[in-house]
Amino acid sequence: MRKTKIICTLGPASERTDVLQQLIHAGTDIFRVNTTSWS
């Protein structure tokens, strides 16, 4: 069992579906949405 958590902040660079899939396959546990840079 892995105890280390991977937290990823989502922003404009990660809004594409293929990038999100890569993050999931890389083992991201928690996604945080950064809306301050989105218009």
C-alpha positions, 0 to 999 in steps of 0.5 A: 500500500502506497502512503505517499499522496500525489496532489496535482493542481489543475490549471490551463496547461492541464485542461486537455483530456489527454493531459488529465488521463496522463496525470491519472495514470501517473498516480495522482490521488487528489486534484486541486483546481486553480481557478485564479488563472482561468478567465 
